[in-house]
Amino acid sequence: MTAPGGAGGKADDPGGHRLPTDTDNGLLLIISGPSGVGKTTITRAVERAIPGAVFSVSVTTRQKTLSDVEGVDYHFVSDAEFDRLVAEDELLEWAEVFGRRYGTPRKWVDEQLRRGRLVILEIDVKGALQVKQRMPGGAAAFGMFILPPSEEVLLQRLRARKRDSEDAIARRFAEAKREIAEARACRAYDVFVVNDELERAIGEAVAIVKRRMGAG
């Protein structure tokens, strides 16, 4: 697929210089899934498997912690700056979570797509819907949702993480079931991958992305 903006890399580079990883098959890949399903592990494996793939770093209004690295974990901005980004249509999608806002910078994504890169967004269902609606015809965005093999297995995985109380696990489990139902109904996703066995699911996800990019 040809990325929006022309032959990968030349549209945003006046000198026409292409990097060795530049292609003409840019793709915006949305990966979503409920807590405990293994989506981050699969996302990072897809990123490693595709030469030149890049992971989109969100902007956020939450406070930077000592362990956070600016530009790696997030781009940290003030509430006023986030308001400006929204007002000037500089975010592909954004959401408020526990009083803090998170969003995907549009300009950076567009630049990477023009270079023919695989750009990966790990976002929730509402964010995926926003991106699909805001990309031209939805053609430049490909949605992948990671499913557990069953609700019972997902509940076991949430408990096995040993991060939350039983009440918190129950809330996460209820939210996961709601998110899965929404994902199935909303038509934002082009494919569903069941994470029954991690390496198999990774292999399936990578193969799907390579086929979609015309590289496999």
ZADO-1210 file (C-alpha; in nm, 4 decimals, padded with zeros to 6 digits):
<atoms>
<atom x="00.0000" y="00.0000" z="00.0000" code="MET" pos="1"/>
<atom x="00.1276" y="00.3481" z="-00.0824" code="THR" pos="2"/>
<atom x="00.1328" y="00.5751" z="00.2201" code="ALA" pos="3"/>
<atom x="-00.0536" y="00.9073" z="00.2159" code="PRO" pos="4"/>
<atom x="00.1583" y="01.1922" z="00.0861" code="GLY" pos="5"/>
<atom x="00.3435" y="01.0208" z="-00.1956" code="GLY" pos="6"/>
<atom x="00.6368" y="00.7825" z="-00.2395" code="ALA" pos="7"/>
<atom x="00.7714" y="00.6931" z="00.1046" code="GLY" pos="8"/>
<atom x="01.0230" y="00.9428" z="00.2391" code="GLY" pos="9"/>
<atom x="01.0375" y="01.2030" z="-00.0376" code="LYS" pos="10"/>
<atom x="00.7311" y="01.4014" z="00.0595" code="ALA" pos="11"/>
<atom x="00.8732" y="01.5132" z="00.3946" code="ASP" pos="12"/>
<atom x="01.2368" y="01.5322" z="00.2853" code="ASP" pos="13"/>
<atom x="01.3193" y="01.8156" z="00.0403" code="PRO" pos="14"/>
<atom x="01.6462" y="01.6482" z="-00.0522" code="GLY" pos="15"/>
<atom x="01.4754" y="01.3241" z="-00.1499" code="GLY" pos="16"/>
<atom x="01.7071" y="01.1327" z="00.0831" code="HIS" pos="17"/>
<atom x="01.5823" y="00.7900" z="00.1850" code="ARG" pos="18"/>
<atom x="01.6998" y="00.5850" z="00.4764" code="LEU" pos="19"/>
<atom x="01.7809" y="00.2143" z="00.4263" code="PRO" pos="20"/>
<atom x="01.4649" y="00.1293" z="00.6216" code="THR" pos="21"/>
<atom x="01.2367" y="00.3511" z="00.4103" code="ASP" pos="22"/>
<atom x="00.9814" y="00.1720" z="00.1902" code="THR" pos="23"/>
<atom x="00.6774" y="00.2543" z="-00.0191" code="ASP" pos="24"/>
<atom x="00.4480" y="00.0451" z="00.2005" code="ASN" pos="25"/>
<atom x="00.3697" y="00.2687" z="00.4992" code="GLY" pos="26"/>
<atom x="00.0992" y="00.1476" z="00.7347" code="LEU" pos="27"/>
<atom x="-00.0587" y="00.2776" z="01.0535" code="LEU" pos="28"/>
<atom x="-00.1137" y="-00.0266" z="01.2747" code="LEU" pos="29"/>
<atom x="-00.3542" y="-00.0007" z="01.5670" code="ILE" pos="30"/>
<atom x="-00.3169" y="-00.2713" z="01.8319" code="ILE" pos="31"/>
<atom x="-00.5717" y="-00.2953" z="02.1119" code="SER" pos="32"/>
<atom x="-00.6814" y="-00.5461" z="02.3697" code="GLY" pos="33"/>
<atom x="-00.7996" y="-00.5730" z="02.7290" code="PRO" pos="34"/>
<atom x="-00.5734" y="-00.5689" z="03.0348" code="SER" pos="35"/>
<atom x="-00.3922" y="-00.8989" z="03.0848" code="GLY" pos="36"/>
<atom x="-00.4254" y="-01.0200" z="02.7265" code="VAL" pos="37"/>
<atom x="-00.0571" y="-00.9695" z="02.6365" code="GLY" pos="38"/>
<atom x="-00.1001" y="-00.6911" z="02.3821" code="LYS" pos="39"/>
<atom x="00.2110" y="-00.4955" z="02.4837" code="THR" pos="40"/>
<atom x="00.4324" y="-00.8041" z="02.4464" code="THR" pos="41"/>
<atom x="00.2821" y="-00.8717" z="02.1031" code="ILE" pos="42"/>
<atom x="00.3108" y="-00.5051" z="02.0036" code="THR" pos="43"/>
<atom x="00.6812" y="-00.4927" z="02.0866" code="ARG" pos="44"/>
<atom x="00.7439" y="-00.8220" z="01.9064" code="ALA" pos="45"/>
<atom x="00.5782" y="-00.6866" z="01.5899" code="VAL" pos="46"/>
<atom x="00.7879" y="-00.3712" z="01.6180" code="GLU" pos="47"/>
<atom x="01.1096" y="-00.5763" z="01.6400" code="ARG" pos="48"/>
<atom x="01.0100" y="-00.8040" z="01.3502" code="ALA" pos="49"/>
<atom x="00.9436" y="-00.5302" z="01.0917" code="ILE" pos="50"/>
<atom x="01.2516" y="-00.3351" z="00.9738" code="PRO" pos="51"/>
<atom x="01.2095" y="00.0369" z="01.0333" code="GLY" pos="52"/>
<atom x="00.8912" y="-00.0025" z="01.2401" code="ALA" pos="53"/>
<atom x="00.8332" y="00.2804" z="01.4869" code="VAL" pos="54"/>
<atom x="00.6182" y="00.3015" z="01.7993" code="PHE" pos="55"/>
<atom x="00.4158" y="00.6188" z="01.8439" code="SER" pos="56"/>
<atom x="00.4921" y="00.8069" z="02.1680" code="VAL" pos="57"/>
<atom x="00.1841" y="00.9735" z="02.3152" code="SER" pos="58"/>
<atom x="00.1597" y="01.3219" z="02.4589" code="VAL" pos="59"/>
<atom x="00.0201" y="01.3388" z="02.8116" code="THR" pos="60"/>
<atom x="-00.0720" y="01.5873" z="03.0806" code="THR" pos="61"/>
<atom x="00.0199" y="01.3494" z="03.3622" code="ARG" pos="62"/>
<atom x="00.3159" y="01.4287" z="03.5828" code="GLN" pos="63"/>
<atom x="00.6553" y="01.2937" z="03.4772" code="LYS" pos="64"/>
<atom x="00.7928" y="01.0416" z="03.7267" code="THR" pos="65"/>
<atom x="01.1583" y="00.9745" z="03.8070" code="LEU" pos="66"/>
<atom x="01.1533" y="00.6620" z="03.5901" code="SER" pos="67"/>
<atom x="00.9972" y="00.8358" z="03.2881" code="ASP" pos="68"/>
<atom x="01.2096" y="00.9399" z="02.9908" code="VAL" pos="69"/>
<atom x="01.0819" y="01.2354" z="02.7882" code="GLU" pos="70"/>
<atom x="01.0240" y="01.1348" z="02.4276" code="GLY" pos="71"/>
<atom x="01.0554" y="00.7643" z="02.5079" code="VAL" pos="72"/>
<atom x="00.7739" y="00.6943" z="02.7531" code="ASP" pos="73"/>
<atom x="00.5692" y="01.0050" z="02.6741" code="TYR" pos="74"/>
<atom x="00.5911" y="01.3640" z="02.5599" code="HIS" pos="75"/>
<atom x="00.4918" y="01.5531" z="02.8747" code="PHE" pos="76"/>
<atom x="00.2882" y="01.8706" z="02.8194" code="VAL" pos="77"/>
<atom x="00.0856" y="02.1157" z="03.0248" code="SER" pos="78"/>
<atom x="-00.2936" y="02.1270" z="03.0226" code="ASP" pos="79"/>
<atom x="-00.2750" y="02.4503" z="02.8248" code="ALA" pos="80"/>
<atom x="-00.0492" y="02.2913" z="02.5617" code="GLU" pos="81"/>
<atom x="-00.2790" y="01.9902" z="02.5354" code="PHE" pos="82"/>
<atom x="-00.5748" y="02.2259" z="02.4880" code="ASP" pos="83"/>
<atom x="-00.3832" y="02.3932" z="02.2038" code="ARG" pos="84"/>
<atom x="-00.3076" y="02.0580" z="02.0364" code="LEU" pos="85"/>
<atom x="-00.6767" y="01.9654" z="02.0474" code="VAL" pos="86"/>
<atom x="-00.7923" y="02.3076" z="01.9268" code="ALA" pos="87"/>
<atom x="-00.5465" y="02.3073" z="01.6347" code="GLU" pos="88"/>
<atom x="-00.6340" y="01.9500" z="01.5310" code="ASP" pos="89"/>
<atom x="-00.2827" y="01.8224" z="01.5992" code="GLU" pos="90"/>
<atom x="-00.3915" y="01.4951" z="01.7604" code="LEU" pos="91"/>
<atom x="-00.5136" y="01.1869" z="01.5731" code="LEU" pos="92"/>
<atom x="-00.6922" y="01.0713" z="01.8857" code="GLU" pos="93"/>
<atom x="-00.7047" y="01.1582" z="02.2526" code="TRP" pos="94"/>
<atom x="-00.8732" y="01.0480" z="02.5717" code="ALA" pos="95"/>
<atom x="-00.8965" y="01.1356" z="02.9386" code="GLU" pos="96"/>
<atom x="-00.7998" y="00.8651" z="03.1872" code="VAL" pos="97"/>
<atom x="-00.8280" y="00.9261" z="03.5622" code="PHE" pos="98"/>
<atom x="-00.8134" y="01.3014" z="03.5135" code="GLY" pos="99"/>
<atom x="-00.5089" y="01.2990" z="03.2841" code="ARG" pos="100"/>
<atom x="-00.5202" y="01.3295" z="02.9071" code="ARG" pos="101"/>
<atom x="-00.3299" y="01.1240" z="02.6496" code="TYR" pos="102"/>
<atom x="-00.3118" y="01.1707" z="02.2729" code="GLY" pos="103"/>
<atom x="-00.1357" y="01.0682" z="01.9508" code="THR" pos="104"/>
<atom x="00.0527" y="01.3464" z="01.7658" code="PRO" pos="105"/>
<atom x="-00.0757" y="01.3670" z="01.4091" code="ARG" pos="106"/>
<atom x="00.2253" y="01.5397" z="01.2471" code="LYS" pos="107"/>
<atom x="00.4799" y="01.2804" z="01.3575" code="TRP" pos="108"/>
<atom x="00.2578" y="00.9922" z="01.2444" code="VAL" pos="109"/>
<atom x="00.2053" y="01.1548" z="00.9038" code="ASP" pos="110"/>
<atom x="00.5794" y="01.2092" z="00.8598" code="GLU" pos="111"/>
<atom x="00.6585" y="00.8450" z="00.9373" code="GLN" pos="112"/>
<atom x="00.3864" y="00.7196" z="00.7022" code="LEU" pos="113"/>
<atom x="00.5287" y="00.9341" z="00.4228" code="ARG" pos="114"/>
<atom x="00.8603" y="00.7613" z="00.4814" code="ARG" pos="115"/>
<atom x="00.6840" y="00.4307" z="00.4250" code="GLY" pos="116"/>
<atom x="00.7243" y="00.3176" z="00.7854" code="ARG" pos="117"/>
<atom x="00.5093" y="00.0865" z="00.9906" code="LEU" pos="118"/>
<atom x="00.3749" y="00.3144" z="01.2653" code="VAL" pos="119"/>
<atom x="00.2326" y="00.1295" z="01.5659" code="ILE" pos="120"/>
<atom x="-00.0290" y="00.2716" z="01.8015" code="LEU" pos="121"/>
<atom x="-00.1213" y="00.0777" z="02.1137" code="GLU" pos="122"/>
<atom x="-00.4511" y="00.2429" z="02.2045" code="ILE" pos="123"/>
<atom x="-00.7963" y="00.1551" z="02.3340" code="ASP" pos="124"/>
<atom x="-01.1144" y="00.0991" z="02.1353" code="VAL" pos="125"/>
<atom x="-01.2317" y="00.4595" z="02.1575" code="LYS" pos="126"/>
<atom x="-00.8932" y="00.5782" z="02.0294" code="GLY" pos="127"/>
<atom x="-00.9030" y="00.3262" z="01.7463" code="ALA" pos="128"/>
<atom x="-01.2431" y="00.4549" z="01.6391" code="LEU" pos="129"/>
<atom x="-01.1133" y="00.8122" z="01.6376" code="GLN" pos="130"/>
<atom x="-00.8131" y="00.7185" z="01.4235" code="VAL" pos="131"/>
<atom x="-01.0233" y="00.5211" z="01.1756" code="LYS" pos="132"/>
<atom x="-01.2602" y="00.8141" z="01.1387" code="GLN" pos="133"/>
<atom x="-00.9818" y="01.0703" z="01.0955" code="ARG" pos="134"/>
<atom x="-00.7625" y="00.8844" z="00.8463" code="MET" pos="135"/>
<atom x="-00.8678" y="00.9264" z="00.4794" code="PRO" pos="136"/>
<atom x="-01.1364" y="00.6663" z="00.4291" code="GLY" pos="137"/>
<atom x="-00.9764" y="00.4625" z="00.7059" code="GLY" pos="138"/>
<atom x="-00.7590" y="00.3113" z="00.4324" code="ALA" pos="139"/>
<atom x="-00.4270" y="00.4071" z="00.5917" code="ALA" pos="140"/>
<atom x="-00.5064" y="00.2478" z="00.9283" code="ALA" pos="141"/>
<atom x="-00.5209" y="-00.1244" z="01.0030" code="PHE" pos="142"/>
<atom x="-00.6790" y="-00.2385" z="01.3291" code="GLY" pos="143"/>
<atom x="-00.5729" y="-00.5512" z="01.5205" code="MET" pos="144"/>
<atom x="-00.7449" y="-00.6567" z="01.8420" code="PHE" pos="145"/>
<atom x="-00.5852" y="-00.9132" z="02.0734" code="ILE" pos="146"/>
<atom x="-00.8302" y="-01.1553" z="02.2333" code="LEU" pos="147"/>
<atom x="-00.7874" y="-01.4031" z="02.5186" code="PRO" pos="148"/>
<atom x="-00.8727" y="-01.7670" z="02.4383" code="PRO" pos="149"/>
<atom x="-01.1615" y="-01.7406" z="02.6872" code="SER" pos="150"/>
<atom x="-01.2940" y="-01.5182" z="02.9636" code="GLU" pos="151"/>
<atom x="-01.1813" y="-01.7748" z="03.2208" code="GLU" pos="152"/>
<atom x="-00.8219" y="-01.7654" z="03.0955" code="VAL" pos="153"/>
<atom x="-00.8210" y="-01.3856" z="03.0982" code="LEU" pos="154"/>
<atom x="-00.9368" y="-01.3834" z="03.4608" code="LEU" pos="155"/>
<atom x="-00.6610" y="-01.6315" z="03.5488" code="GLN" pos="156"/>
<atom x="-00.4017" y="-01.4089" z="03.3795" code="ARG" pos="157"/>
<atom x="-00.5215" y="-01.0990" z="03.5644" code="LEU" pos="158"/>
<atom x="-00.4867" y="-01.2851" z="03.8936" code="ARG" pos="159"/>
<atom x="-00.1478" y="-01.4309" z="03.8001" code="ALA" pos="160"/>
<atom x="-00.0005" y="-01.0815" z="03.7587" code="ARG" pos="161"/>
<atom x="-00.0461" y="-01.0314" z="04.1352" code="LYS" pos="162"/>
<atom x="-00.0721" y="-00.6542" z="04.0869" code="ARG" pos="163"/>
<atom x="-00.4233" y="-00.5877" z="04.2149" code="ASP" pos="164"/>
<atom x="-00.6669" y="-00.6698" z="04.4893" code="SER" pos="165"/>
<atom x="-00.9533" y="-00.9058" z="04.4098" code="GLU" pos="166"/>
<atom x="-01.1890" y="-00.6064" z="04.3887" code="ASP" pos="167"/>
<atom x="-00.9582" y="-00.4337" z="04.1386" code="ALA" pos="168"/>
<atom x="-00.9273" y="-00.7557" z="03.9389" code="ILE" pos="169"/>
<atom x="-01.3064" y="-00.7814" z="03.9244" code="ALA" pos="170"/>
<atom x="-01.3271" y="-00.4262" z="03.7909" code="ARG" pos="171"/>
<atom x="-01.0582" y="-00.4922" z="03.5304" code="ARG" pos="172"/>
<atom x="-01.2302" y="-00.8138" z="03.4264" code="PHE" pos="173"/>
<atom x="-01.5649" y="-00.6397" z="03.3859" code="ALA" pos="174"/>
<atom x="-01.3995" y="-00.3626" z="03.1829" code="GLU" pos="175"/>
<atom x="-01.2199" y="-00.6230" z="02.9685" code="ALA" pos="176"/>
<atom x="-01.5472" y="-00.7964" z="02.8822" code="LYS" pos="177"/>
<atom x="-01.7050" y="-00.4618" z="02.7932" code="ARG" pos="178"/>
<atom x="-01.4056" y="-00.3657" z="02.5764" code="GLU" pos="179"/>
<atom x="-01.4091" y="-00.6978" z="02.3893" code="ILE" pos="180"/>
<atom x="-01.7807" y="-00.6616" z="02.3154" code="ALA" pos="181"/>
<atom x="-01.7271" y="-00.3040" z="02.1958" code="GLU" pos="182"/>
<atom x="-01.4358" y="-00.4083" z="01.9749" code="ALA" pos="183"/>
<atom x="-01.6416" y="-00.6812" z="01.8081" code="ARG" pos="184"/>
<atom x="-01.9296" y="-00.4434" z="01.7397" code="ALA" pos="185"/>
<atom x="-01.7568" y="-00.1201" z="01.6368" code="CYS" pos="186"/>
<atom x="-01.5912" y="-00.2229" z="01.3065" code="ARG" pos="187"/>
<atom x="-01.2665" y="-00.0429" z="01.3922" code="ALA" pos="188"/>
<atom x="-01.0712" y="-00.3699" z="01.3716" code="TYR" pos="189"/>
<atom x="-00.9742" y="-00.5555" z="01.0569" code="ASP" pos="190"/>
<atom x="-00.8507" y="-00.8670" z="01.2340" code="VAL" pos="191"/>
<atom x="-00.8750" y="-01.0406" z="01.5729" code="PHE" pos="192"/>
<atom x="-00.5799" y="-01.2452" z="01.7020" code="VAL" pos="193"/>
<atom x="-00.6335" y="-01.4931" z="01.9857" code="VAL" pos="194"/>
<atom x="-00.3423" y="-01.5057" z="02.2298" code="ASN" pos="195"/>
<atom x="-00.3796" y="-01.8682" z="02.3330" code="ASP" pos="196"/>
<atom x="-00.0049" y="-01.9334" z="02.3168" code="GLU" pos="197"/>
<atom x="00.2219" y="-01.6295" z="02.3075" code="LEU" pos="198"/>
<atom x="00.4779" y="-01.7310" z="02.0447" code="GLU" pos="199"/>
<atom x="00.2064" y="-01.8585" z="01.8125" code="ARG" pos="200"/>
<atom x="00.0079" y="-01.5355" z="01.8534" code="ALA" pos="201"/>
<atom x="00.3190" y="-01.3270" z="01.7872" code="ILE" pos="202"/>
<atom x="00.3904" y="-01.5256" z="01.4722" code="GLY" pos="203"/>
<atom x="00.0341" y="-01.4797" z="01.3502" code="GLU" pos="204"/>
<atom x="00.0382" y="-01.1051" z="01.4225" code="ALA" pos="205"/>
<atom x="00.3711" y="-01.0541" z="01.2446" code="VAL" pos="206"/>
<atom x="00.2581" y="-01.2568" z="00.9414" code="ALA" pos="207"/>
<atom x="-00.0649" y="-01.0550" z="00.9152" code="ILE" pos="208"/>
<atom x="00.1215" y="-00.7235" z="00.9256" code="VAL" pos="209"/>
<atom x="00.3797" y="-00.8361" z="00.6686" code="LYS" pos="210"/>
<atom x="00.1035" y="-00.9476" z="00.4319" code="ARG" pos="211"/>
<atom x="-00.0796" y="-00.6175" z="00.4806" code="ARG" pos="212"/>
<atom x="00.2366" y="-00.4260" z="00.3949" code="MET" pos="213"/>
<atom x="00.3062" y="-00.6452" z="00.0931" code="GLY" pos="214"/>
<atom x="00.6310" y="-00.7703" z="00.2457" code="ALA" pos="215"/>
<atom x="00.5443" y="-01.1298" z="00.3153" code="GLY" pos="216"/>
</atoms>
